[in-house]
Amino acid sequence: MGSLPVSLLVFLWLVIPLCGTEKPERPKQRNLRQRDAEFVEKYSSPSCVQGPPGSQGRDGNPGVNGIPGTPGIPGRDGVKGEKGECISERYEEPWRPNLKQCAWNSLNYGIDLGKIADCTFTKLRSDSALRVLFTGSLRLKCKTACCQRWYFTFNGAECTGPLPIESIIYLDQGSPELNSTINIHRTSSVEGLCEGVRAGLVDVGIWVGTCADYPRGDASTGWNSVSRVIIEELPK
């Protein structure tokens, strides 16, 4: 009987601590699960409010140039196209008449060498031609053979496009049997076209001179009648 109480005490001493340690573990495990549930509910709930956006950051520094790429493979020639039509369009202004007349009454110019008269003309285009005409009374006399030449100049030079513009009078001799010379005044003309004269102011002159290899005679221009120079610009 004396050993029974001892055995009972030993049993209680072993059982009571085990039961005492199990009771505080259950609240601790519940507290951990509760905090996890609250954390999930706090941060995964759709009703949470988003904070205001932050200020915009500054632009970064420009980057350095990259390494140049290698040249590509040359392309092949394309298919040859069809031959096109040759169409040339050139706009030309309508031609405007451009002419001038200079006239003199009874020039009675008796010189044998030199300028008789001139007429200034404004040429509008460089690719045009000038038509010139002198009409008036001409006379040549001499006791032996003689020749005189009437011709045009343009700014002091004779026409070279293509040739000079001229007229001549040749007289073989006078009338020895009558001891006199032939003295006939006739209305004559000097006319032609000249190309290559530049645009602008042109001094057109009518001159008288000698013929090559012939003696000079006694010339007269514009006696007792009207003489005139007509200048006209024409398209080539």
Buried (B, 14 or more C-beta within 10 A) or exposed (E): EEEEEEEEEEEEEEEEEEEEEEEEEEEEEEEEEEEEEEEEEEEEEEEEEEEEEEEEEEEEEEEEEEEEEEEEEEEEEEEEEEEEEEEEEEEEEEEEEBEBEBEBEEBBBEEBEEBBBBBEBEBEBEEBBBBBBBBBBBBBBBBEEBBBBBBBBBEEEBBEEEEBBBBBBEBEEBEEEEEEBBEEBEEBEBEBBBBBBEEEEBEBBBBBBBBEEBEBBBBBBBBEBBBBBBBBBBEE
